Amino acid sequence: MKRILYIPFDHLHRNFGVLRDATPADDLVVLVESARMQTDRAWHPIRLFFLISSARHFATSLRSEGFTVEYIKTPTTIEGLISVQEKYGALPIFCAEPSSFLQYQSLKEFGVEFVDNDFFLTPRTMFAQWASTQKSYLMENFYRGQRIRLGILVDGREPLGGAWNFDKENRLPPPKNYTWPEYLEHPSDEIDLDVAAELGISAPTTWATTREGALAQLKYFISEHFPSFGPYEDAMTTENWALHHSLLSPYINNNLLHPSEVIDAALKAFEAGRVPLESCEGFIRQIIGWREYVNGMYWFLGEEYRNENQLGASRKLLPLFTDSSKTEMKCVQESVRGVEDRAWVHHIPRLMVLSNLALLTGVNPQEFLDWMRESFIDASDWVMVPNVIGMGMHADGGLMMTKPYISGGSYISKMSNYCKPCKYDPKDRTGDNACPFTTLYWDFLDRHQETFAANHRMKQQFFGLKRLSDLPELKVRANDVLKKLELGEI
Ligand SMILES: Cc1cc2nc3c(=O)[nH]c(=O)nc-3n(C[C@H](O)[C@H](O)[C@H](O)COP(=O)(O)OP(=O)(O)OC[C@H]3O[C@@H](n4cnc5c(N)ncnc54)[C@H](O)[C@@H]3O)c2cc1C
């Protein structure tokens, strides 16, 4: 053996990272299941199940290819690497650049040699070059550049179909009398059952833990969901928890799938005429736009970015985030229940229900970040930090988003069927039945008038605030709502 190849649990692809040029004759492969990874936070058991079972399956597939694989359980990763060097001699250890600051630092200090992280479509240096030439880091500008650079849905430098986005065609509310496709189930095998038993849960079948399962999910998305992805990407309904979303984030994040494979499959379906442009563009935007942008921003903005709290939000995490029975707000109840049941809800519940509530109530962004990190199956540090600090909580003073993503109950009412059976009325601002989102939305604008006064994109919102005749009563109701939310009584 000439080298030790260390494979973090989010580098599980045979053709990328440090395995790209690996051979069974020269390379010893090491995966470490550290106790710290399992016990340092209150991780959702489904998230742990997914990460551990995927890694154990990956180790098995490398063994069947002829590799010597050490899958080690130790208190920490570094102790695992030390034990391998004790067993095999002090061979040099190689790893693709890790995907978080913390892991980067600790492996570097230990002397691990890095090869380029090619698990994204945009090298970190290339993103930094782009960002350093921008006045404001608008995702839309980055995305258009990506389309041209990667030659995706463009005719030279012009967008196919004459527009860069199709937001008007997309963003529809949930359809009525609609038949949603069946959920794809992923049957458990022995490894899954062992991991689930170790974690004290029954093995979930929502999530695949193998490359074959991840490819099956991709295939199912492309054939059953992709054509209608665009129109309903922002909708929420009690009738179906996945709608037409791909459920691919866990696999792209732990690299059972490489983003280029997802893009290739999407473009193939589009070129075969099986998917309308607006759905194709809407989906491609998420992968080559948002996903790459968020990763680029994580590295560009640096390690301290996670501590931003420019709105000075200091409220403790509300009890309803960790226990769906602590609220009667239907939208929040449904969203938190989704997280409890499967460690996943789609983008709009994350942004317009959960983060919106945390932002409007002034929950401390770092407390909210911790909860989100622990609770979601796809929550890698690089993706959660910018999405929560920048997009969800506007805690960075607008570095990522030009205005905060806030709304009252009317947005949720328009985009879901949550409000009809709810005891709170999205149209009411005051009174016991007023929707907390509606009350808190105006209260937020009132509290932050000074901060956002110069933001011309919020002019309309402040114009609305000025016209409120019941602001004094609304402030009283807002205080009451906040107290009750803290007690888990609303
Ligand atoms: C507050 C907040 C927290 C989030 N936390 C995470 C997270 O921890 N991990 C994560 O992967 N995504 C996160 N997202 C982004 C997005 O919500 C999820 O990627 C998406 O819901 C995953 O479901 P899906 O695979 O069905 O996505 P689809 O709707 O099918 O979208 C396709 C893919 O696009 C990518 N994507 C879309 N939006 C984003 C985005 N904003 N950032 C990065 N990738 C994106 C994902 O890889 C996703 O799989 C977060 C968004 C918000 C607002």
The ligand as an ORCA input file, in Angstrom:
! r2SCAN-3c Opt
* xyz 0 1
  C     -33.725     27.837      6.065
  C     -33.334     26.863      4.997
  C     -32.509     25.811      5.307
  C     -32.096     24.919      4.313
  N     -31.249     23.913      4.654
  C     -30.799     23.075      3.706
  C     -29.898     22.034      4.046
  O     -29.506     21.890      5.181
  N     -29.487     21.200      3.068
  C     -29.905     21.332      1.779
  O     -29.486     20.551      0.925
  N     -30.745     22.314      1.435
  C     -31.215     23.174      2.355
  N     -32.099     24.160      2.011
  C     -32.465     24.318      0.605
  C     -33.701     23.527      0.144
  O     -34.766     23.801      1.008
  C     -33.439     22.027      0.075
  O     -32.295     21.791     -0.700
  C     -34.593     21.271     -0.555
  O     -35.782     21.518      0.154
  C     -34.285     19.782     -0.580
  O     -35.354     19.044     -1.099
  P     -35.306     18.469     -2.580
  O     -34.078     17.684     -2.775
  O     -36.587     17.787     -2.849
  O     -35.186     19.781     -3.414
  P     -35.772     20.252     -4.818
  O     -36.809     21.259     -4.550
  O     -36.141     19.086     -5.643
  O     -34.530     21.043     -5.447
  C     -33.482     20.348     -6.121
  C     -32.157     20.557     -5.460
  O     -31.759     21.903     -5.505
  C     -30.843     22.162     -4.444
  N     -31.283     23.364     -3.733
  C     -32.445     24.024     -3.864
  N     -32.455     25.144     -3.104
  C     -31.275     25.183     -2.476
  C     -30.694     26.075     -1.543
  N     -31.324     27.169     -1.086
  N     -29.475     25.778     -1.074
  C     -28.816     24.686     -1.493
  N     -29.314     23.796     -2.369
  C     -30.536     24.053     -2.857
  C     -30.846     20.935     -3.548
  O     -29.689     20.182     -3.807
  C     -32.077     20.180     -4.000
  O     -31.938     18.792     -3.842
  C     -32.544     25.077      2.985
  C     -33.393     26.122      2.694
  C     -33.782     27.013      3.675
  C     -34.669     28.141      3.333
*
